[in-house]
């Protein structure tokens, strides 16, 4: 109708999917499967409601409501709040550096492609890594809150203020990632003797076949297994396993 300078007012249009009742059918009063958003907000909070609606499934696909899953989103946010008790001074630590850079990349790209569910899943994975380490630095916490802010703006903004960080969270710059630090530096592989697992080792991802086999053979458990035996074959499946065939 001539109100915009181009043929269409947008480059791409994506229709969102429908949230179904817990029975998998379209919500309606006659079916008695309607979920009232006000009730959910009163019980779990607005951020939990918001987070779950984006986590429930692919943006463009229909998905059934799940009372148990929304509780999982609430537990996730509760764990984020509890991180405040684990904060220590410092920047990105070596142990979590790769995890953070990979998550920044994943969340940034997923938001642009409307894959909110997988972006949130990546944040949940990062949170597990943080709890496994047992602490988080102020710099890491700032990055985590920034990445979570588009999905849970109220809680993250409040945590930002409680920690005494400068300014408002929604106005800080989006974190950037280093592609070279997104690559996994090490991986756990299994060591087998005649197809049976005897040990697990952590090796660098770019280690050569010869080096990883020698590393496995020098392992205390493996060396004891192959001592006095003839090695028939040595097989390395990269970043997965080493199998030594002996008799």
Residue, then its C-alpha position, 0 to 999 in steps of 0.5 A: x500500500x506504499x507505506x514502506x520503501x520496499x516490497x515487504x516490511x521485513x526480510x523474513x517472517x517466522x510464525x511462532x508455534x502454538x502452546x498446547x495443553x498438557x494433554x497435547x490438544x489445543x487449549x480451550x475452555x471446553x477441554x478444560x486444559x487452559x493454563x492461566x499465565x497469571x496463575x503461573x506468574x503468581x506461583x513461579x514468577x514472571x521470569x520463570x514463565x518467560x524462560x519456560x515459554x522459550x525453553x519449551x521447544x522450537x520457536x516455530x513448532x507446537x509444544x505441549x505445556x508441562x507442569x514438571x518442566x516449568x518447575x525445572x526452569x524455576x530450579x535453574x533460576x534458583x541455582x543462578x541466584x545461589x551463584x552469588x554465594x560462590x563469587x570470588x575475585x578474578x577474570x575468566x579462569x582457565x578451567x572455564x575459559x573455553x566453556x564461556x567462549x563456547x556459550x557466548x558464541x552459542x547463545x549469540x548465534x541462537x538468539x539471532x536464529x530464534x533458537x531460544x530453547x537451545x540457547x537456554x540449554x547451553x546456559x544450563x550446561x554452563x551452569x553445571x560446569x560452574x557448580x562442578x568447579x565450585x566457584x565463579x569469578x566476578x567477571x564470569x558472573x557478569x558474563x553469565x548474567x548478561x547472557x541470561x538477561x534477555x531470557x530472565x531480565x528481572x532476576x538478572x537485573x536484581x542480581x547485578x544490582x545486589x552484587x554492586x556492579x556498575x550501571x544497569x545490566x540491560x545497558x552493558x555491552x554484549x560479551x564477545x567470544x574468541x573463536x580459537x578458545x571455542x575449541x575443546x582443548x582436551x577430551x576423555x578417552x577410554x583405553x581398552x584391552x581386547x575390547x574391554x575397558x580398562x582405564x580412562x585418560x584425558x588427552x589433548x584433542x590434537x594429539x597424534x595417533x602415535x603419541x596417544x597410543x604411547x600415553x595409553x601404554x604407559x598408563x599403570x593399569x594398561x601396562x600391567x595388562x599388556x606386560x609379558x603379552x604380544x601386541x597384535x594390533x593398536x587402534x585409535x579412534x580419535x577423541x574416543x578410544x584406544x583399543x590394544x589387541x594382545x594375546 
